[in-house]
């Protein structure tokens, strides 16, 4: 449940933080694009963490991440 909340809320908070609080709106379209990309990145990280959590919960071990 904790991961699901993080999955949904963390990207939105990241966008608000970067675009509004850090002044991304002052950069115009570039600031909007940057804030959106960071938000998508945050969503991808949250999804990966959730998948690893579920895999560890079902198997009992942590898989290796290869690059």
C-alpha positions as CSV (number, residue, x, y, z in Angstrom):
1,X,0.0,0.0,0.0
2,X,2.8,2.3,0.8
3,X,4.4,1.8,-2.6
4,X,1.1,2.5,-4.4
5,X,0.8,5.8,-2.6
6,X,4.4,6.6,-3.6
7,X,3.7,5.5,-7.1
8,X,0.8,7.9,-7.5
9,X,1.8,10.9,-5.4
10,X,5.6,11.2,-5.7
11,X,5.7,12.2,-9.4
12,X,3.1,14.9,-8.9
13,X,4.9,16.3,-5.9
14,X,8.2,16.2,-7.9
15,X,6.5,18.2,-10.7
16,X,5.1,20.8,-8.3
17,X,8.4,21.1,-6.5
18,X,10.5,21.6,-9.7
19,X,8.0,23.7,-11.7
20,X,6.5,25.9,-9.0
21,X,8.8,26.0,-5.9
22,X,12.1,25.9,-7.8
23,X,10.9,28.4,-10.4
24,X,10.8,26.2,-13.5
25,X,7.9,28.3,-14.8
26,X,10.4,31.2,-15.2
27,X,12.1,29.2,-18.0
28,X,9.0,28.9,-20.0
29,X,8.5,25.8,-22.2
30,X,12.0,24.5,-21.3
31,X,11.1,24.6,-17.6
32,X,7.8,22.8,-18.2
33,X,9.5,20.1,-20.2
34,X,12.2,19.6,-17.6
35,X,9.7,19.4,-14.8
36,X,7.6,16.9,-16.8
37,X,10.7,14.7,-17.6
38,X,11.7,14.7,-13.9
39,X,8.2,13.7,-13.0
40,X,8.2,10.8,-15.5
41,X,11.7,9.7,-14.2
42,X,10.3,9.7,-10.6
43,X,7.4,7.5,-11.8
44,X,9.7,5.1,-13.5
45,X,11.9,4.8,-10.3
46,X,8.7,4.2,-8.2
47,X,7.5,1.5,-10.6
48,X,10.8,-0.3,-10.6
49,X,11.0,-0.2,-6.8
50,X,7.4,-1.5,-6.6
51,X,8.2,-4.4,-9.0
52,X,11.4,-5.3,-7.0
53,X,9.4,-5.2,-3.8
54,X,6.7,-7.6,-5.2
55,X,9.4,-9.9,-6.7
56,X,11.2,-10.0,-3.3
57,X,8.0,-10.6,-1.5
58,X,7.0,-13.5,-3.7
59,X,10.4,-15.2,-4.1
60,X,12.1,-14.2,-0.8
61,X,15.2,-13.0,-2.5
62,X,16.4,-9.8,-4.3
63,X,17.2,-10.2,-8.0
64,X,20.3,-8.6,-9.5
65,X,19.8,-5.6,-11.7
66,X,22.0,-5.8,-14.8
67,X,22.9,-2.9,-17.0
